[in-house]
Amino acid sequence: MDKRDLVEGKLVQIGMRAAALGTDVVLDFGFWGTDERSALRWIAETVGARAEVVYLPIDHEEQRRRVTERFLVAPDETFHMTDAELAQWRTMFQEPGDEELRGGRIPPAPPRYATWSQWASERWPSLPDQYAMPAENSG
C-alpha cells in the first residue's frame, strides 16, 4: 500500500468533514482518473456540498519545462522524471469531459461496488466507507 494513498484518504476525509460544516474546500492532488473524480463528486453530494471539477490543460512542452524547473529549484521536494516517464504518465491521465466539467450526472459506481463510497475506501484505504447514498440517487 502506497503511503500517498493513505495521506490522500485522510485529506479527503478531513476535506469532506469541512465541506459538511460549510467550509469551502479545494482538493488539489492527483485525480488522474474519472473514477477518482466521480467518487469525490458523489461523496461531496452525500455531505451536502457542491463539487466542481476544474481542469487546466497543459501541453507536453510546458509540462516538461515546469517539471524540469521544479526539480532544479527544489530537488528535495520532487524527483527527476525522464521524457519517457512523463510521456507514459500523460497517457494514464483521463481528461475530464464536458459533462464532468459542467457538474453533470455522476456515473454509477463500477460494477463490483455498491456505492462510490465503497470504491473510494478501497482506492484510499484510510478513508472509511461511511458516506450514504445521496437522497436523489437512493430510490
C-alpha positions, 0 to 999 in steps of 0.5 A: 500500500502506497503511503500517498494513498493513505495521506490522500484518504485522510485529506479527503476525509478531513476535506469532506468533514469541512465541506459538511460544516460549510467550509469551502474546500479545494482538493488539489492532488492527483485525480488522474482518473474519472473514477477518482473524480466521480467518487469525490463528486458523489461523496461531496453530494452525500455531505451536502456540498457542491463539487466542481471539477476544474481542469487546466490543460497543459501541453507536453512542452510546458509540462516538461519545462515546469517539471524540469524547473521544479526539480532544479529549484527544489530537488528535495521536494520532487524527483527527476522524471525522464521524457519517457516517464512523463510521456507514459504518465500523460497517457494514464491521465483521463481528461475530464469531459464536458459533462464532468466539467459542467457538474453533470450526472455522476456515473454509477459506481463500477460494477463490483461496488455498491456505492462510490463510497465503497470504491473510494475506501478501497482506492484510499484505504484510510478513508472509511466507507461511511458516506450514504447514498445521496437522497436523489440517487437512493430510490 
